[in-house]
């Protein structure tokens, strides 16, 4: 392979990587996840980083103590965050490849893999 062919091949690989990066960026920007508590009292929606974006409390929360409500919010937020982590990992997987994806998954807390 001469220098021109090598350079053309390298440019093509860079363009392909750039396209995959753009696709991953778009997919990651769209990631969110919601979870609802088992009793339907609490629904939490989070962004790709797990930050809470929305909290919905149903009428069922009226009979809960503050401690019960707080526990339900925290547990439901954890479930939503775990799903967001899975979706975010899936969004970047085409960019980073299977080996790096597994490394990324291995660093997620248990239950978020």
C-alpha positions, 0 to 999 in steps of 0.5 A: 500500500502506498502513502496515498492509499494509506492516507485515503484509508485513514481518512475513511476510517476517521470519517466512519468514526466521526459518523459513529461518534455523532450517532452515539452523541445523538443517542446519548442525548435522547437517553432518559429512563423512568421507573414507578414504584411497585405500589404505583405511588412514585414515578421518577424520570432521570437523564443519562447521568441519573439526575432526576428530571421529574418526580410524580407522586400519585394519590397513594402517597397521601397515606404514606409516612414521610419516611415511607415516601422518602424511601419510595422516592430513593428506591424508585430513583435508583431503579430509573438510574440503573435503566438510564445507565444501561441505555447510556452504555448501549448508546455508546457501545457502537462507538467504543466497541464490545471490549470497552463496553464490557469494561464500562459495564463492569464499573457500573454499580451492581444492579445497573449493569 
